[in-house]
Amino acid sequence: MTEVTLLYWRDIPAQVIVGSGRRAAKGVLPARFEAAIDRAAMRSGAQGTDAYLSAWRRVPAPPQQGDA
């Protein structure tokens, strides 16, 4: 089974990573997600700080049923 990981800033998704290591394929979500992250970071005062960087997290995607 292929490993799928989601990259989040706080609770806002930013990227989907399929596979691992050097062979991983990365898909950036549409610009509206990046804009939402930027707005939320500015509102929280986390832009350009360690707080901004520490809010990023990787989460394994939940398993999916059915054929690929």
PDB file of N, CA, C and O in Angstrom:
ATOM      1  N   MET A   1       0.844  -1.176   0.000  1.00  0.00           N
ATOM      2  CA  MET A   1       0.000   0.000   0.000  1.00  0.00           C
ATOM      3  C   MET A   1       0.893   1.245   0.000  1.00  0.00           C
ATOM      4  O   MET A   1       1.902   1.292   0.703  1.00  0.00           O
ATOM      5  N   THR A   2       0.523   2.222  -0.771  1.00  0.00           N
ATOM      6  CA  THR A   2       1.286   3.458  -0.894  1.00  0.00           C
ATOM      7  C   THR A   2       1.055   4.348   0.317  1.00  0.00           C
ATOM      8  O   THR A   2      -0.072   4.501   0.786  1.00  0.00           O
ATOM      9  N   GLU A   3       2.123   4.923   0.809  1.00  0.00           N
ATOM     10  CA  GLU A   3       2.052   5.823   1.957  1.00  0.00           C
ATOM     11  C   GLU A   3       1.604   7.211   1.498  1.00  0.00           C
ATOM     12  O   GLU A   3       2.200   7.794   0.593  1.00  0.00           O
ATOM     13  N   VAL A   4       0.553   7.733   2.126  1.00  0.00           N
ATOM     14  CA  VAL A   4       0.050   9.074   1.812  1.00  0.00           C
ATOM     15  C   VAL A   4       0.105   9.903   3.093  1.00  0.00           C
ATOM     16  O   VAL A   4      -0.398   9.492   4.139  1.00  0.00           O
ATOM     17  N   THR A   5       0.723  11.075   2.990  1.00  0.00           N
ATOM     18  CA  THR A   5       0.876  11.970   4.135  1.00  0.00           C
ATOM     19  C   THR A   5       0.303  13.333   3.772  1.00  0.00           C
ATOM     20  O   THR A   5       0.474  13.813   2.651  1.00  0.00           O
ATOM     21  N   LEU A   6      -0.372  13.944   4.724  1.00  0.00           N
ATOM     22  CA  LEU A   6      -0.914  15.292   4.535  1.00  0.00           C
ATOM     23  C   LEU A   6      -0.083  16.263   5.364  1.00  0.00           C
ATOM     24  O   LEU A   6       0.241  15.981   6.517  1.00  0.00           O
ATOM     25  N   LEU A   7       0.258  17.398   4.781  1.00  0.00           N
ATOM     26  CA  LEU A   7       1.010  18.439   5.474  1.00  0.00           C
ATOM     27  C   LEU A   7       0.034  19.558   5.834  1.00  0.00           C
ATOM     28  O   LEU A   7      -0.673  20.082   4.973  1.00  0.00           O
ATOM     29  N   TYR A   8       0.006  19.915   7.118  1.00  0.00           N
ATOM     30  CA  TYR A   8      -0.920  20.929   7.627  1.00  0.00           C
ATOM     31  C   TYR A   8      -0.161  22.065   8.297  1.00  0.00           C
ATOM     32  O   TYR A   8       0.913  21.855   8.860  1.00  0.00           O
ATOM     33  N   TRP A   9      -0.720  23.268   8.234  1.00  0.00           N
ATOM     34  CA  TRP A   9      -0.336  24.345   9.143  1.00  0.00           C
ATOM     35  C   TRP A   9      -1.527  24.506  10.068  1.00  0.00           C
ATOM     36  O   TRP A   9      -2.613  24.893   9.636  1.00  0.00           O
ATOM     37  N   ARG A  10      -1.323  24.210  11.325  1.00  0.00           N
ATOM     38  CA  ARG A  10      -2.405  24.102  12.298  1.00  0.00           C
ATOM     39  C   ARG A  10      -3.446  23.132  11.758  1.00  0.00           C
ATOM     40  O   ARG A  10      -3.152  21.943  11.634  1.00  0.00           O
ATOM     41  N   ASP A  11      -4.647  23.589  11.435  1.00  0.00           N
ATOM     42  CA  ASP A  11      -5.670  22.674  10.916  1.00  0.00           C
ATOM     43  C   ASP A  11      -5.961  22.906   9.440  1.00  0.00           C
ATOM     44  O   ASP A  11      -6.965  22.413   8.925  1.00  0.00           O
ATOM     45  N   ILE A  12      -5.099  23.651   8.750  1.00  0.00           N
ATOM     46  CA  ILE A  12      -5.314  23.962   7.331  1.00  0.00           C
ATOM     47  C   ILE A  12      -4.389  23.095   6.478  1.00  0.00           C
ATOM     48  O   ILE A  12      -3.169  23.183   6.623  1.00  0.00           O
ATOM     49  N   PRO A  13      -4.937  22.261   5.594  1.00  0.00           N
ATOM     50  CA  PRO A  13      -4.075  21.424   4.754  1.00  0.00           C
ATOM     51  C   PRO A  13      -3.318  22.275   3.738  1.00  0.00           C
ATOM     52  O   PRO A  13      -3.829  23.285   3.255  1.00  0.00           O
ATOM     53  N   ALA A  14      -2.091  21.853   3.420  1.00  0.00           N
ATOM     54  CA  ALA A  14      -1.272  22.611   2.481  1.00  0.00           C
ATOM     55  C   ALA A  14      -0.727  21.745   1.354  1.00  0.00           C
ATOM     56  O   ALA A  14      -0.518  22.235   0.244  1.00  0.00           O
ATOM     57  N   GLN A  15      -0.494  20.454   1.627  1.00  0.00           N
ATOM     58  CA  GLN A  15       0.185  19.621   0.643  1.00  0.00           C
ATOM     59  C   GLN A  15      -0.162  18.158   0.877  1.00  0.00           C
ATOM     60  O   GLN A  15      -0.440  17.742   2.002  1.00  0.00           O
ATOM     61  N   VAL A  16      -0.141  17.374  -0.220  1.00  0.00           N
ATOM     62  CA  VAL A  16      -0.315  15.929  -0.154  1.00  0.00           C
ATOM     63  C   VAL A  16       0.986  15.303  -0.634  1.00  0.00           C
ATOM     64  O   VAL A  16       1.499  15.660  -1.694  1.00  0.00           O
ATOM     65  N   ILE A  17       1.518  14.367   0.148  1.00  0.00           N
ATOM     66  CA  ILE A  17       2.765  13.693  -0.202  1.00  0.00           C
ATOM     67  C   ILE A  17       2.456  12.211  -0.365  1.00  0.00           C
ATOM     68  O   ILE A  17       1.928  11.576   0.548  1.00  0.00           O
ATOM     69  N   VAL A  18       2.787  11.660  -1.537  1.00  0.00           N
ATOM     70  CA  VAL A  18       2.543  10.243  -1.821  1.00  0.00           C
ATOM     71  C   VAL A  18       3.890   9.558  -1.951  1.00  0.00           C
ATOM     72  O   VAL A  18       4.737   9.983  -2.737  1.00  0.00           O
ATOM     73  N   GLY A  19       4.089   8.496  -1.176  1.00  0.00           N
ATOM     74  CA  GLY A  19       5.366   7.800  -1.162  1.00  0.00           C
ATOM     75  C   GLY A  19       6.230   8.347  -0.042  1.00  0.00           C
ATOM     76  O   GLY A  19       5.767   9.109   0.807  1.00  0.00           O
ATOM     77  N   SER A  20       7.507   7.943  -0.054  1.00  0.00           N
ATOM     78  CA  SER A  20       8.420   8.433   0.976  1.00  0.00           C
ATOM     79  C   SER A  20       9.821   8.561   0.403  1.00  0.00           C
ATOM     80  O   SER A  20      10.147   7.983  -0.634  1.00  0.00           O
ATOM     81  N   GLY A  21      10.628   9.320   1.094  1.00  0.00           N
ATOM     82  CA  GLY A  21      12.009   9.505   0.672  1.00  0.00           C
ATOM     83  C   GLY A  21      12.133  10.291  -0.621  1.00  0.00           C
ATOM     84  O   GLY A  21      11.319  11.165  -0.919  1.00  0.00           O
ATOM     85  N   ARG A  22      13.172   9.963  -1.384  1.00  0.00           N
ATOM     86  CA  ARG A  22      13.445  10.696  -2.625  1.00  0.00           C
ATOM     87  C   ARG A  22      12.413  10.443  -3.715  1.00  0.00           C
ATOM     88  O   ARG A  22      12.284  11.242  -4.643  1.00  0.00           O
ATOM     89  N   ARG A  23      11.690   9.361  -3.615  1.00  0.00           N
ATOM     90  CA  ARG A  23      10.701   9.027  -4.650  1.00  0.00           C
ATOM     91  C   ARG A  23       9.312   9.580  -4.347  1.00  0.00           C
ATOM     92  O   ARG A  23       8.365   9.303  -5.083  1.00  0.00           O
ATOM     93  N   ALA A  24       9.181  10.335  -3.307  1.00  0.00           N
ATOM     94  CA  ALA A  24       7.874  10.887  -2.939  1.00  0.00           C
ATOM     95  C   ALA A  24       7.425  11.923  -3.968  1.00  0.00           C
ATOM     96  O   ALA A  24       8.219  12.725  -4.459  1.00  0.00           O
ATOM     97  N   ALA A  25       6.141  11.880  -4.275  1.00  0.00           N
ATOM     98  CA  ALA A  25       5.530  12.885  -5.156  1.00  0.00           C
ATOM     99  C   ALA A  25       4.739  13.840  -4.271  1.00  0.00           C
ATOM    100  O   ALA A  25       3.988  13.411  -3.395  1.00  0.00           O
ATOM    101  N   LYS A  26       4.911  15.139  -4.506  1.00  0.00           N
ATOM    102  CA  LYS A  26       4.247  16.147  -3.683  1.00  0.00           C
ATOM    103  C   LYS A  26       3.276  16.945  -4.530  1.00  0.00           C
ATOM    104  O   LYS A  26       3.594  17.370  -5.641  1.00  0.00           O
ATOM    105  N   GLY A  27       2.096  17.138  -3.987  1.00  0.00           N
ATOM    106  CA  GLY A  27       1.084  17.942  -4.659  1.00  0.00           C
ATOM    107  C   GLY A  27       0.654  19.086  -3.763  1.00  0.00           C
ATOM    108  O   GLY A  27       0.118  18.866  -2.676  1.00  0.00           O
ATOM    109  N   VAL A  28       0.888  20.298  -4.215  1.00  0.00           N
ATOM    110  CA  VAL A  28       0.484  21.485  -3.459  1.00  0.00           C
ATOM    111  C   VAL A  28      -0.994  21.738  -3.726  1.00  0.00           C
ATOM    112  O   VAL A  28      -1.451  21.635  -4.864  1.00  0.00           O
ATOM    113  N   LEU A  29      -1.729  22.064  -2.692  1.00  0.00           N
ATOM    114  CA  LEU A  29      -3.151  22.356  -2.845  1.00  0.00           C
ATOM    115  C   LEU A  29      -3.330  23.722  -3.507  1.00  0.00           C
ATOM    116  O   LEU A  29      -2.374  24.494  -3.586  1.00  0.00           O
ATOM    117  N   PRO A  30      -4.538  24.033  -3.982  1.00  0.00           N
ATOM    118  CA  PRO A  30      -4.784  25.324  -4.647  1.00  0.00           C
ATOM    119  C   PRO A  30      -4.372  26.524  -3.783  1.00  0.00           C
ATOM    120  O   PRO A  30      -4.260  26.422  -2.561  1.00  0.00           O
ATOM    121  N   ALA A  31      -4.154  27.645  -4.442  1.00  0.00           N
ATOM    122  CA  ALA A  31      -3.650  28.864  -3.793  1.00  0.00           C
ATOM    123  C   ALA A  31      -4.539  29.341  -2.646  1.00  0.00           C
ATOM    124  O   ALA A  31      -4.049  30.016  -1.741  1.00  0.00           O
ATOM    125  N   ARG A  32      -5.817  29.013  -2.660  1.00  0.00           N
ATOM    126  CA  ARG A  32      -6.696  29.485  -1.587  1.00  0.00           C
ATOM    127  C   ARG A  32      -6.291  28.908  -0.230  1.00  0.00           C
ATOM    128  O   ARG A  32      -6.538  29.528   0.805  1.00  0.00           O
ATOM    129  N   PHE A  33      -5.665  27.712  -0.227  1.00  0.00           N
ATOM    130  CA  PHE A  33      -5.189  27.136   1.026  1.00  0.00           C
ATOM    131  C   PHE A  33      -3.979  27.916   1.543  1.00  0.00           C
ATOM    132  O   PHE A  33      -3.877  28.185   2.740  1.00  0.00           O
ATOM    133  N   GLU A  34      -3.067  28.275   0.648  1.00  0.00           N
ATOM    134  CA  GLU A  34      -1.908  29.085   1.027  1.00  0.00           C
ATOM    135  C   GLU A  34      -2.357  30.449   1.550  1.00  0.00           C
ATOM    136  O   GLU A  34      -1.810  30.955   2.530  1.00  0.00           O
ATOM    137  N   ALA A  35      -3.351  31.037   0.893  1.00  0.00           N
ATOM    138  CA  ALA A  35      -3.877  32.329   1.337  1.00  0.00           C
ATOM    139  C   ALA A  35      -4.509  32.209   2.725  1.00  0.00           C
ATOM    140  O   ALA A  35      -4.355  33.101   3.559  1.00  0.00           O
ATOM    141  N   ALA A  36      -5.216  31.112   2.967  1.00  0.00           N
ATOM    142  CA  ALA A  36      -5.836  30.902   4.278  1.00  0.00           C
ATOM    143  C   ALA A  36      -4.773  30.747   5.360  1.00  0.00           C
ATOM    144  O   ALA A  36      -4.936  31.256   6.469  1.00  0.00           O
ATOM    145  N   ILE A  37      -3.686  30.047   5.043  1.00  0.00           N
ATOM    146  CA  ILE A  37      -2.585  29.889   5.997  1.00  0.00           C
ATOM    147  C   ILE A  37      -1.963  31.247   6.299  1.00  0.00           C
ATOM    148  O   ILE A  37      -1.708  31.572   7.459  1.00  0.00           O
ATOM    149  N   ASP A  38      -1.721  32.034   5.266  1.00  0.00           N
ATOM    150  CA  ASP A  38      -1.131  33.366   5.462  1.00  0.00           C
ATOM    151  C   ASP A  38      -2.024  34.254   6.329  1.00  0.00           C
ATOM    152  O   ASP A  38      -1.538  34.934   7.233  1.00  0.00           O
ATOM    153  N   ARG A  39      -3.334  34.247   6.051  1.00  0.00           N
ATOM    154  CA  ARG A  39      -4.269  35.065   6.841  1.00  0.00           C
ATOM    155  C   ARG A  39      -4.286  34.620   8.299  1.00  0.00           C
ATOM    156  O   ARG A  39      -4.235  35.443   9.213  1.00  0.00           O
ATOM    157  N   ALA A  40      -4.358  33.302   8.505  1.00  0.00           N
ATOM    158  CA  ALA A  40      -4.410  32.777   9.872  1.00  0.00           C
ATOM    159  C   ALA A  40      -3.115  33.075  10.626  1.00  0.00           C
ATOM    160  O   ALA A  40      -3.150  33.389  11.816  1.00  0.00           O
ATOM    161  N   ALA A  41      -1.982  32.980   9.947  1.00  0.00           N
ATOM    162  CA  ALA A  41      -0.696  33.264  10.593  1.00  0.00           C
ATOM    163  C   ALA A  41      -0.608  34.734  10.999  1.00  0.00           C
ATOM    164  O   ALA A  41      -0.118  35.057  12.081  1.00  0.00           O
ATOM    165  N   MET A  42      -1.080  35.612  10.136  1.00  0.00           N
ATOM    166  CA  MET A  42      -1.039  37.045  10.461  1.00  0.00           C
ATOM    167  C   MET A  42      -1.963  37.364  11.633  1.00  0.00           C
ATOM    168  O   MET A  42      -1.608  38.150  12.512  1.00  0.00           O
ATOM    169  N   ARG A  43      -3.140  36.760  11.645  1.00  0.00           N
ATOM    170  CA  ARG A  43      -4.086  37.009  12.744  1.00  0.00           C
ATOM    171  C   ARG A  43      -3.546  36.505  14.075  1.00  0.00           C
ATOM    172  O   ARG A  43      -3.784  37.107  15.122  1.00  0.00           O
ATOM    173  N   SER A  44      -2.813  35.388  14.023  1.00  0.00           N
ATOM    174  CA  SER A  44      -2.296  34.812  15.265  1.00  0.00           C
ATOM    175  C   SER A  44      -0.978  35.437  15.700  1.00  0.00           C
ATOM    176  O   SER A  44      -0.484  35.159  16.793  1.00  0.00           O
ATOM    177  N   GLY A  45      -0.406  36.287  14.841  1.00  0.00           N
ATOM    178  CA  GLY A  45       0.876  36.907  15.162  1.00  0.00           C
ATOM    179  C   GLY A  45       2.053  35.970  14.970  1.00  0.00           C
ATOM    180  O   GLY A  45       3.135  36.219  15.502  1.00  0.00           O
ATOM    181  N   ALA A  46       1.859  34.893  14.217  1.00  0.00           N
ATOM    182  CA  ALA A  46       2.896  33.873  14.058  1.00  0.00           C
ATOM    183  C   ALA A  46       3.735  34.040  12.798  1.00  0.00           C
ATOM    184  O   ALA A  46       4.633  33.235  12.553  1.00  0.00           O
ATOM    185  N   GLN A  47       3.467  35.060  11.995  1.00  0.00           N
ATOM    186  CA  GLN A  47       4.230  35.202  10.756  1.00  0.00           C
ATOM    187  C   GLN A  47       5.693  35.521  11.059  1.00  0.00           C
ATOM    188  O   GLN A  47       5.990  36.373  11.896  1.00  0.00           O
ATOM    189  N   GLY A  48       6.611  34.825  10.365  1.00  0.00           N
ATOM    190  CA  GLY A  48       8.035  35.090  10.511  1.00  0.00           C
ATOM    191  C   GLY A  48       8.630  34.709  11.853  1.00  0.00           C
ATOM    192  O   GLY A  48       9.690  35.221  12.213  1.00  0.00           O
ATOM    193  N   THR A  49       7.992  33.836  12.598  1.00  0.00           N
ATOM    194  CA  THR A  49       8.492  33.460  13.915  1.00  0.00           C
ATOM    195  C   THR A  49       8.604  31.951  14.044  1.00  0.00           C
ATOM    196  O   THR A  49       8.149  31.201  13.179  1.00  0.00           O
ATOM    197  N   ASP A  50       9.220  31.519  15.145  1.00  0.00           N
ATOM    198  CA  ASP A  50       9.311  30.087  15.426  1.00  0.00           C
ATOM    199  C   ASP A  50       7.922  29.483  15.620  1.00  0.00           C
ATOM    200  O   ASP A  50       7.710  28.305  15.330  1.00  0.00           O
ATOM    201  N   ALA A  51       6.980  30.283  16.107  1.00  0.00           N
ATOM    202  CA  ALA A  51       5.613  29.793  16.294  1.00  0.00           C
ATOM    203  C   ALA A  51       5.006  29.373  14.963  1.00  0.00           C
ATOM    204  O   ALA A  51       4.271  28.388  14.895  1.00  0.00           O
ATOM    205  N   TYR A  52       5.313  30.120  13.902  1.00  0.00           N
ATOM    206  CA  TYR A  52       4.815  29.776  12.565  1.00  0.00           C
ATOM    207  C   TYR A  52       5.384  28.432  12.127  1.00  0.00           C
ATOM    208  O   TYR A  52       4.645  27.560  11.670  1.00  0.00           O
ATOM    209  N   LEU A  53       6.678  28.266  12.262  1.00  0.00           N
ATOM    210  CA  LEU A  53       7.320  27.025  11.827  1.00  0.00           C
ATOM    211  C   LEU A  53       6.887  25.830  12.667  1.00  0.00           C
ATOM    212  O   LEU A  53       6.733  24.726  12.145  1.00  0.00           O
ATOM    213  N   SER A  54       6.691  26.043  13.948  1.00  0.00           N
ATOM    214  CA  SER A  54       6.321  24.924  14.816  1.00  0.00           C
ATOM    215  C   SER A  54       4.881  24.460  14.610  1.00  0.00           C
ATOM    216  O   SER A  54       4.510  23.382  15.075  1.00  0.00           O
ATOM    217  N   ALA A  55       4.069  25.254  13.922  1.00  0.00           N
ATOM    218  CA  ALA A  55       2.671  24.882  13.687  1.00  0.00           C
ATOM    219  C   ALA A  55       2.511  23.900  12.525  1.00  0.00           C
ATOM    220  O   ALA A  55       1.430  23.342  12.340  1.00  0.00           O
ATOM    221  N   TRP A  56       3.570  23.681  11.740  1.00  0.00           N
ATOM    222  CA  TRP A  56       3.495  22.729  10.625  1.00  0.00           C
ATOM    223  C   TRP A  56       3.570  21.313  11.169  1.00  0.00           C
ATOM    224  O   TRP A  56       4.336  21.030  12.090  1.00  0.00           O
ATOM    225  N   ARG A  57       2.762  20.418  10.587  1.00  0.00           N
ATOM    226  CA  ARG A  57       2.786  19.014  11.013  1.00  0.00           C
ATOM    227  C   ARG A  57       2.426  18.107   9.854  1.00  0.00           C
ATOM    228  O   ARG A  57       1.698  18.493   8.939  1.00  0.00           O
ATOM    229  N   ARG A  58       2.949  16.896   9.911  1.00  0.00           N
ATOM    230  CA  ARG A  58       2.646  15.863   8.913  1.00  0.00           C
ATOM    231  C   ARG A  58       1.749  14.828   9.569  1.00  0.00           C
ATOM    232  O   ARG A  58       2.000  14.393  10.693  1.00  0.00           O
ATOM    233  N   VAL A  59       0.699  14.440   8.853  1.00  0.00           N
ATOM    234  CA  VAL A  59      -0.271  13.487   9.377  1.00  0.00           C
ATOM    235  C   VAL A  59      -0.493  12.403   8.333  1.00  0.00           C
ATOM    236  O   VAL A  59      -0.760  12.713   7.172  1.00  0.00           O
ATOM    237  N   PRO A  60      -0.388  11.131   8.725  1.00  0.00           N
ATOM    238  CA  PRO A  60      -0.703  10.072   7.762  1.00  0.00           C
ATOM    239  C   PRO A  60      -2.175  10.168   7.355  1.00  0.00           C
ATOM    240  O   PRO A  60      -3.046  10.388   8.196  1.00  0.00           O
ATOM    241  N   ALA A  61      -2.438  10.002   6.073  1.00  0.00           N
ATOM    242  CA  ALA A  61      -3.824  10.040   5.587  1.00  0.00           C
ATOM    243  C   ALA A  61      -4.552   8.796   6.076  1.00  0.00           C
ATOM    244  O   ALA A  61      -3.948   7.728   6.174  1.00  0.00           O
ATOM    245  N   PRO A  62      -5.833   8.914   6.384  1.00  0.00           N
ATOM    246  CA  PRO A  62      -6.590   7.738   6.812  1.00  0.00           C
ATOM    247  C   PRO A  62      -6.671   6.726   5.676  1.00  0.00           C
ATOM    248  O   PRO A  62      -6.712   7.113   4.508  1.00  0.00           O
ATOM    249  N   PRO A  63      -6.696   5.433   6.003  1.00  0.00           N
ATOM    250  CA  PRO A  63      -6.786   4.413   4.950  1.00  0.00           C
ATOM    251  C   PRO A  63      -8.082   4.547   4.155  1.00  0.00           C
ATOM    252  O   PRO A  63      -9.130   4.887   4.706  1.00  0.00           O
ATOM    253  N   GLN A  64      -7.997   4.280   2.871  1.00  0.00           N
ATOM    254  CA  GLN A  64      -9.153   4.372   1.980  1.00  0.00           C
ATOM    255  C   GLN A  64      -9.625   2.977   1.585  1.00  0.00           C
ATOM    256  O   GLN A  64      -8.815   2.065   1.416  1.00  0.00           O
ATOM    257  N   GLN A  65     -10.908   2.820   1.442  1.00  0.00           N
ATOM    258  CA  GLN A  65     -11.497   1.560   0.999  1.00  0.00           C
ATOM    259  C   GLN A  65     -11.672   1.567  -0.507  1.00  0.00           C
ATOM    260  O   GLN A  65     -11.827   2.631  -1.108  1.00  0.00           O
ATOM    261  N   GLY A  66     -11.650   0.406  -1.121  1.00  0.00           N
ATOM    262  CA  GLY A  66     -11.940   0.314  -2.549  1.00  0.00           C
ATOM    263  C   GLY A  66     -10.698   0.227  -3.399  1.00  0.00           C
ATOM    264  O   GLY A  66      -9.577   0.158  -2.894  1.00  0.00           O
ATOM    265  N   ASP A  67     -10.919   0.231  -4.718  1.00  0.00           N
ATOM    266  CA  ASP A  67      -9.831   0.123  -5.682  1.00  0.00           C
ATOM    267  C   ASP A  67      -9.164   1.467  -5.891  1.00  0.00           C
ATOM    268  O   ASP A  67      -9.783   2.522  -5.750  1.00  0.00           O
ATOM    269  N   ALA A  68      -7.887   1.402  -6.231  1.00  0.00           N
ATOM    270  CA  ALA A  68      -7.132   2.633  -6.495  1.00  0.00           C
ATOM    271  C   ALA A  68      -7.314   3.081  -7.913  1.00  0.00           C
ATOM    272  O   ALA A  68      -6.753   4.100  -8.315  1.00  0.00           O
TER     273      ALA A  68
END
